[in-house]
Amino acid sequence: MIRRTITTGAGALAARSGRIRGHPYVRVGPRPSEDGHPPLVLVPGLNDALLGVGDAWPFARAMAGYCGRYVSVGRGGRSGPASAERGERPDSTGGGDSGPGSADGNPGPGSVGGDAGPTNVGMGADSLPTGVDRREWPDPPTSDGGERSERAASGEAEDPGATAVDGDGRSLLAPRPTGERRPVFMISRPHGLDQGATTRKMAADCARVIGAIPGGAADVVGLSMGGFVVTHLAADHPGRVRRAVSLLGADRLDEEGRRRIDGWIGQAAAGNLGAIYRDACDLLATGARRWAMRAAAAAYDRLLDPPTTAREDFLVSARACLDHDAGDRLADVPVPTLVVGGDRDPFFSLRGFRRTARGIPGGRFVCLPGAGHEAVIERGPAVEGAIKRFLRGDPAIPG
């Protein structure tokens, strides 16, 4: 394992990487333990097949930075932007159309804001701006199952109040961010997926990964297609899941989403993977961020050497998305589950998000009005704040 450092305003936070049960991962935060805060596992979306956390250090840096936003589990903090964000309980009266974030925008029973209207859902003062030092990527194998601490690797005792900082081969110490913290993993799917692999099979693989993490159970957030995987994971392996979040993922694609993925399958079959990445950039960001991401996507064609299995892995994953329909699995999900989605998503309808939340016995729904698949980036503080409050059982968020 190679050391990396995520620089934050509060000091430094080490990023670690490796493999668990053959799945590449990046982790930030404290080492998982049986008696600590439960780990949070992030399950990525469809494009993970094209570029995972074990494939290129700039991407791993970005994903480690995203993971860092969830490390703090503190209850306090400032409210973030996107104050129009509203949540609703899926069992609201009136068939759900009167709940917050509905087409008419009128708050209904069970909303976060109640009759007072929208509620600010912020991420608190625990967001972690990022910057990771490059040493080497991908990581060489280690003898301890894929992860070991930097201090242990150098033969030095670990200081529980400090984080090892890697800079030009020197081990330094810097304060950790204040407050209670949890380990956060981004876990990619392995290369060389079996032909015909389904989202349910991917969920079984994910369960084995979580079972190898100390504690044996985790909070799990699935992003887009990752939400498909998380639904099966919670239904089939509830002992591995404490709370679940489907972020920008419903029980199945709507027709517009199916058409888009069909188009991507055609691009992948022709070997035009860069075109898929550029199209995804247009969905994930707006304005200057979109152009910056498109510029980065250009490097995918010119500079990066994607895995030789990337095309086939993408095709397998895309077909698994088209085949996914968890409508008959929702009632089997026994863990508290949050669905987060916008009313302008290119893959899922607002009705689909609501249907998914209502079908899960412990389901809740938070709608982001005016948002689509770009919500993770453009509505980051609101999205992350809602998820973090849900995971800690905060009454300020449904669940």
ABEGO torsion letter per residue (X at the ends): XBBBBBBBAAEBBBBBBEBBGGBBBBBBEBBBBAABBBBBBBBBBAAAAABBAAABAAAAAAAAAAAAAAABABABEBBBBGAABBBBBAABBGGGAABBGBAAGBBBBGBAAEAAEBBBBBAEAABBBBBBBBABOBBBBBAAGGBBBAAAAAGBBBBAABBBBBBGGBBBBBBBBBEBBBBBBBBBBBBGBBBGBBAAAAAAAAAAAAAABBGGBBBBBBBEAAAAAAAAAAAABAAABABBBBBGBBABBBAAAAAAAAAAAAAAAAGBAAAAAAAAAAAABBEAAAAAAAAAAAAAAAABBBBAAAAAAAAAAAAAAAABBAAAAAAABABBBBBBBBAABAABBAAAAAAAAAABAABBBBBBBGBBAAAAAAAAAAAAAAAAAAAAGBAABBX
